[in-house]
Amino acid sequence: MQNSLRRYGVLLLLTTVFAACSKVPDGVLSEKKMQQVVVDMQLAEAMIGTDYKKYPDQASKEALYQSVFRKHGISQALYDSSLIWYGKNLDIYMKVYDRVVRDLNKQITNLGDVQADAAPSSTRDSVDIWPRRPFMTLSPKAIFNGVVFDIRPEKDYSSGSIFVLGMNVWGINGQMKEYPEIRLSAVQGDTILTVNNKIVRDGYSETILETLPTRKVKRVYGYIRMNSTDSCYYKIYLDNISLMKYNYGTKVLEMKTDSIKK
């Protein structure tokens, strides 16, 4: 009897500890489960994007999404509520999405929006290192309303490199409650530099991150996203997306002015 009580007490203690350590509340998919579901939802999006004839309307797309929910034994309501929670806890979702990208890289190699294991390393000036498709649409019905990128070059980028995330934008309107958000970060040793930006008008947009001239850049990462909880906005279109790497001392601001004039 005492042994049974002791085992029960240990089990109860472990359960309490694990519950206290959990970052995800009840009613939300765990990080591991969310990772598994998002992988399949991304594959579903890829299937839709590469076979428009098979999925010509919203009903056929919804049927594909529902098959993913059935596979994982969840409801769309649970998935939607989980998306909302992860959207409000973006740091956790970024970690989950990093694992999603790694899973996808193992399964598929030519979907067009799967970045390579490492972006091209180069000491040349004016190099576009953007690893994904140069266009995208932000929409309330998207699985993840945006894109995450993580560039880890085989050879570190030079000290003081300047990174410019540029794109053409249209679809912004005055009735929107939320606007597209951009985060661009660079890792230099134990230092992380970050620039945040919001796109509030149509036209050409640039986000510029200048790194320290004393350390090489080991990693460049970030996201372009929009809060999906506001379902009243129109679709936002991004085109000619590029992430330019310039060497230290390059006059980026002058180039930015020239590109606007063009």
Sequence and secondary structure as in RCSB ss.txt:
>XXXX:A:sequence
MQNSLRRYGVLLLLTTVFAACSKVPDGVLSEKKMQQVVVDMQLAEAMIGTDYKKYPDQASKEALYQSVFRKHGIS
QALYDSSLIWYGKNLDIYMKVYDRVVRDLNKQITNLGDVQADAAPSSTRDSVDIWPRRPFMTLSPKAIFNGVVFD
IRPEKDYSSGSIFVLGMNVWGINGQMKEYPEIRLSAVQGDTILTVNNKIVRDGYSETILETLPTRKVKRVYGYIR
MNSTDSCYYKIYLDNISLMKYNYGTKVLEMKTDSIKK
>XXXX:A:secstr
 HHHHHHHHHHHHHHHHHHHH  S TTS  HHHHHHHHHHHHHHHHHHHH TTTS SHHHHHHHHHHHHHHHT  
HHHHHHHHHHHHHSHHHHHHHHHHHHHHHHHH S SSS   SS      SSEE   S S EEE TTSSSSEEEEE
E  SS B TT EEEEEEEEE   TT S   EEEEEEEETTEEEEEEEE  SSEEEEEEEE  TTS B EEEEEEE
  TT TTS  EEEEEEEEEEE TT  HHHHHHHHHH 
